Amino acid sequence: MTEATALRELKRGSETSLIWFIDAYTPYVTAIIHGIIGEHMDMADVEEVASDVFYSLWENARKVYSVKG
């Protein structure tokens, strides 16, 4: 699945697409979170914040737009 397809399907409520985003972006999301607050939280808390990020993506999928170019 491409990112564009996953985004289009996510906007339609596809849980499969959400899983695709989680699989594709968890390393990046956790690295950013760890870089910002990792020294003050253990890894379980970093993973919880990452889960919150993906939950927010799910809840706001219709507001997400893609940049064409």
Secondary structure as UniProt FT lines:
FT   HELIX           3..11
FT   TURN            12..13
FT   HELIX           15..37
FT   HELIX           38..40
FT   HELIX           43..59
FT   HELIX           61..63
//
